[in-house]
């Protein structure tokens, strides 16, 4: 009898373990890029049960900041702990979270003005298609979102503004929105690409890579194409740009949520922001 009871308990425990498959994070994965002529690293969060289920999942592309890489959100942002908790508590749906590296070779998520480092082309033409073929992802706009901090917040703005047909939600955190005026744009180009002096070229690049400029020129039929959640600390050195884009969106009647909390430009602030980001994008993931 004791052996039978013991065996029953063991089977029950094994069943619970199989049911409660933990999430997994891999932060040293890579894929080849013809556009960037190099292997590109990325990290990925796979939700609890991914390995034993047959279902496909929504996806959040989560972008790191300057001087960081694909491990930033894993190591400092504690993405696994925060996502696990949100999913367990029911405030977020189970999702795949993908974190690309944008700080190898050159830094940033955009095509550069010289045209010799086209990271944005890589992201849309190679990275997303490869990721969404490799993993069980529901590969359409409704189940795809983008978020990021600082430089990655700027990437979130640019990607969703350049491709509103691809993302249901965008959540820039403490975002760099781009140079706030042409003089600043010229100064940045002079430092990064001193050989480029054509003001028309600089102006065109500035207008295509400044979130406020893009918002001001947004066509009427795109105003509700993406759900926006913008969050920046009141002591953040990038607060001015975030406040200005909030004002621009208000003037253009673009629906969005704008949050200002007590905080600076640091991981303490972004870790606190991530649960709300997961909840916000999940709202759209749940809708049908």
C-alpha positions as CSV (number, residue, x, y, z in Angstrom):
1,X,0.0,0.0,0.0
2,X,2.8,2.4,0.9
3,X,4.5,1.7,-2.4
4,X,1.3,2.4,-4.3
5,X,0.7,5.7,-2.4
6,X,4.3,6.7,-3.0
7,X,4.0,6.0,-6.7
8,X,0.8,8.0,-7.0
9,X,2.4,11.0,-5.3
10,X,5.4,10.7,-7.7
11,X,3.2,10.5,-10.8
12,X,1.2,13.5,-9.5
13,X,4.3,15.5,-8.9
14,X,5.7,14.7,-12.4
15,X,2.3,15.8,-13.9
16,X,2.5,19.1,-12.1
17,X,6.1,19.6,-13.3
18,X,5.1,18.9,-16.9
19,X,2.2,21.2,-16.7
20,X,4.2,24.0,-15.1
21,X,7.1,24.2,-17.6
22,X,9.1,27.3,-16.7
23,X,9.9,30.1,-19.0
24,X,13.3,30.2,-20.7
25,X,15.6,32.9,-21.7
26,X,18.5,32.6,-24.2
27,X,20.7,35.7,-24.6
28,X,23.5,34.6,-26.9
29,X,21.6,33.5,-30.0
30,X,22.6,34.8,-33.4
31,X,21.5,34.9,-37.1
32,X,23.4,35.9,-40.2
33,X,22.7,39.2,-42.0
34,X,23.5,39.8,-45.6
35,X,22.5,43.5,-45.2
36,X,24.9,44.2,-42.3
37,X,27.4,41.6,-43.5
38,X,27.8,40.1,-40.1
39,X,26.2,37.7,-37.6
40,X,23.6,39.5,-35.4
41,X,23.0,38.5,-31.8
42,X,19.7,38.5,-30.0
43,X,18.0,37.4,-26.8
44,X,14.6,35.8,-26.5
45,X,12.2,35.1,-23.7
46,X,9.9,32.0,-24.2
47,X,6.9,32.0,-21.9
48,X,6.0,29.1,-19.5
49,X,4.8,26.1,-21.4
50,X,6.2,27.1,-24.7
51,X,8.2,23.9,-25.2
52,X,5.3,21.6,-24.4
53,X,2.5,23.5,-26.1
54,X,1.6,23.5,-29.8
55,X,0.1,27.0,-29.8
56,X,1.5,30.1,-31.4
57,X,2.2,33.3,-29.4
58,X,2.1,37.1,-29.8
59,X,5.4,38.8,-29.9
60,X,6.9,41.9,-28.3
61,X,10.2,43.3,-29.8
62,X,11.9,44.9,-26.8
63,X,14.8,47.3,-27.7
64,X,17.8,48.2,-25.5
65,X,19.4,51.5,-25.0
66,X,22.7,53.0,-26.1
67,X,25.9,51.4,-24.9
68,X,24.0,48.2,-24.1
69,X,23.2,45.1,-26.1
70,X,20.7,42.2,-26.3
71,X,21.5,41.1,-22.7
72,X,20.4,44.5,-21.2
73,X,16.8,43.7,-20.7
74,X,17.7,40.2,-19.5
75,X,20.4,41.2,-17.0
76,X,19.4,44.6,-15.8
77,X,15.7,44.8,-16.8
78,X,14.9,41.4,-15.2
79,X,12.6,40.6,-18.1
80,X,12.1,37.0,-17.2
81,X,11.1,37.6,-13.6
82,X,8.8,40.5,-14.5
83,X,7.1,38.7,-17.4
84,X,6.7,35.5,-15.5
85,X,5.0,37.4,-12.7
86,X,2.7,39.3,-15.0
87,X,1.6,36.2,-16.9
88,X,1.1,34.3,-13.6
89,X,-1.0,37.1,-12.2
90,X,-3.1,37.4,-15.4
91,X,-2.1,41.0,-16.1
92,X,-0.3,40.0,-19.3
93,X,-0.9,37.2,-21.8
94,X,1.8,34.7,-22.5
95,X,4.0,36.1,-25.2
96,X,7.4,35.8,-26.8
97,X,9.8,38.7,-26.1
98,X,12.6,39.3,-28.6
99,X,15.6,41.5,-27.8
100,X,17.9,42.3,-30.7
101,X,21.5,43.6,-30.4
102,X,21.9,47.1,-31.9
103,X,25.4,47.9,-30.6
104,X,27.8,45.8,-32.7
105,X,29.5,47.3,-35.6
106,X,27.7,50.6,-35.2
107,X,25.2,51.7,-32.6
108,X,21.5,52.4,-33.3
109,X,18.3,51.0,-34.8
110,X,18.2,53.3,-37.9
111,X,19.8,53.3,-41.4
112,X,22.6,55.7,-41.1
113,X,22.7,58.9,-43.2
114,X,25.7,57.6,-45.2
115,X,23.8,54.5,-46.3
116,X,26.5,52.1,-45.3
117,X,24.9,50.6,-42.2
118,X,21.2,49.9,-42.8
119,X,20.0,48.5,-39.5
120,X,16.4,49.3,-40.0
121,X,16.4,47.5,-43.4
122,X,18.0,44.5,-41.5
123,X,15.3,44.6,-38.8
124,X,12.4,44.5,-41.2
125,X,13.8,42.5,-44.1
126,X,15.8,39.9,-42.3
127,X,15.3,39.9,-38.5
128,X,11.5,39.9,-38.1
129,X,11.0,37.3,-40.9
130,X,13.7,35.0,-39.5
131,X,12.4,35.2,-35.9
132,X,8.8,34.7,-36.9
133,X,9.7,31.6,-39.0
134,X,12.0,30.1,-36.3
135,X,9.6,30.4,-33.4
136,X,5.8,29.8,-33.0
137,X,4.7,33.4,-33.4
138,X,1.4,34.7,-34.6
139,X,2.9,36.6,-37.4
140,X,0.5,39.5,-38.1
141,X,0.0,43.1,-36.9
142,X,-2.6,42.3,-34.3
143,X,-0.2,40.1,-32.4
144,X,3.0,42.2,-32.8
145,X,4.2,45.0,-30.6
146,X,7.4,47.1,-30.1
147,X,8.8,48.7,-27.0
148,X,12.2,50.0,-25.9
149,X,14.1,52.4,-23.6
150,X,16.1,55.5,-24.5
151,X,17.8,54.8,-27.9
152,X,15.4,51.8,-28.0
153,X,12.5,54.1,-27.3
154,X,13.6,56.1,-30.3
155,X,13.6,52.8,-32.3
156,X,10.1,52.1,-31.0
157,X,8.9,55.4,-32.3
158,X,10.6,55.1,-35.7
159,X,9.6,51.5,-36.3
160,X,5.9,52.1,-35.5
161,X,5.8,55.4,-37.3
162,X,7.6,54.1,-40.4
163,X,5.6,50.8,-40.4
164,X,2.2,51.3,-38.7
165,X,0.9,48.4,-40.7
166,X,3.1,46.0,-38.8
167,X,2.5,46.9,-35.1
168,X,-0.6,46.9,-33.0
169,X,1.1,48.8,-30.1
170,X,4.2,50.8,-29.4
171,X,5.6,51.7,-26.0
172,X,8.6,54.1,-26.0
173,X,10.2,54.5,-22.6
174,X,12.4,57.5,-21.8
175,X,12.7,57.8,-25.5
176,X,15.2,59.7,-27.6
177,X,12.8,61.2,-30.1
178,X,15.6,62.6,-32.4
179,X,17.3,66.0,-32.7
180,X,14.8,68.7,-31.6
181,X,15.8,71.1,-34.4
182,X,17.9,71.3,-37.6
183,X,20.9,72.9,-35.8
184,X,21.1,69.9,-33.5
185,X,20.7,67.5,-36.5
186,X,23.6,69.2,-38.3
187,X,25.7,69.0,-35.2
188,X,25.1,65.3,-34.8
189,X,25.8,64.6,-38.5
190,X,29.0,66.7,-38.3
191,X,30.3,64.4,-35.5
192,X,29.2,61.1,-36.9
193,X,29.6,61.7,-40.7
194,X,31.7,64.9,-41.2
195,X,32.0,64.1,-44.9
196,X,28.3,64.8,-45.3
197,X,27.6,68.6,-45.7
198,X,24.6,68.7,-48.1
199,X,21.9,70.5,-46.0
200,X,19.1,69.1,-48.2
201,X,20.3,65.5,-47.4
202,X,20.6,66.3,-43.7
203,X,17.1,67.9,-43.7
204,X,15.6,64.9,-45.4
205,X,17.2,62.5,-43.0
206,X,16.2,64.6,-40.0
207,X,12.5,64.8,-41.1
208,X,12.5,61.0,-41.6
209,X,14.1,60.2,-38.3
210,X,12.5,62.7,-35.9
211,X,9.5,61.4,-34.1
212,X,7.9,64.8,-33.7
213,X,8.3,65.6,-37.4
214,X,6.7,62.3,-38.3
215,X,3.8,62.8,-35.9
216,X,3.2,66.3,-37.3
217,X,3.0,64.8,-40.9
218,X,1.0,61.7,-40.0
219,X,-1.9,61.1,-42.4
220,X,-5.4,61.1,-41.1
221,X,-6.0,57.4,-41.8
222,X,-3.0,56.4,-39.7
223,X,-3.9,58.2,-36.5
224,X,-5.5,55.2,-34.9
225,X,-3.3,52.6,-36.6
226,X,-1.1,52.0,-33.5
227,X,-1.9,52.1,-29.8
228,X,0.7,54.3,-28.0
229,X,2.0,54.2,-24.5
230,X,4.7,56.8,-23.7
231,X,6.4,56.9,-20.3
232,X,9.3,59.2,-19.2
233,X,10.5,60.2,-15.7
234,X,10.1,63.7,-14.5
235,X,13.9,64.0,-13.8
236,X,14.9,62.3,-17.1
237,X,17.3,64.4,-19.3
238,X,15.1,63.3,-22.3
239,X,11.9,64.6,-20.8
240,X,11.6,67.6,-23.0
241,X,11.4,65.5,-26.2
242,X,8.9,63.2,-24.7
243,X,6.7,66.1,-23.5
244,X,6.9,67.7,-26.9
245,X,5.8,64.6,-28.7
246,X,2.9,64.3,-26.3
247,X,1.9,67.8,-27.1
248,X,2.2,67.1,-30.9
249,X,0.0,64.0,-30.5
250,X,-2.6,66.0,-28.6
251,X,-2.7,68.7,-31.3
252,X,-3.0,66.1,-34.0
253,X,-5.7,64.2,-32.1
254,X,-3.7,61.0,-32.0
255,X,-4.9,58.7,-29.3
256,X,-2.1,57.8,-26.8
257,X,-1.3,57.3,-23.2
258,X,1.4,59.6,-21.7
259,X,2.8,58.8,-18.3
260,X,5.2,60.8,-16.2
261,X,6.4,59.3,-12.9
262,X,9.0,60.3,-10.3
263,X,12.3,59.0,-11.7
264,X,15.4,59.4,-13.7
265,X,17.0,57.7,-16.8
266,X,17.9,54.4,-15.1
267,X,17.0,50.7,-14.8
268,X,15.0,51.4,-11.6
269,X,12.5,53.4,-13.7
270,X,12.4,50.9,-16.6
271,X,11.9,47.8,-14.4
272,X,9.0,49.6,-12.9
273,X,7.6,50.5,-16.3
274,X,7.9,47.0,-17.9
275,X,4.8,45.4,-16.1
276,X,2.6,48.2,-17.5
277,X,4.1,47.8,-21.0
278,X,3.3,44.0,-20.9
279,X,-0.3,44.8,-19.7
280,X,-0.7,47.5,-22.4
281,X,0.3,45.3,-25.3
282,X,-1.6,42.4,-24.0
283,X,-4.8,44.4,-24.2
284,X,-4.5,44.5,-28.0
285,X,-3.3,40.9,-28.1
286,X,-6.5,39.8,-26.4
287,X,-8.9,41.8,-28.7
288,X,-10.6,40.2,-31.6
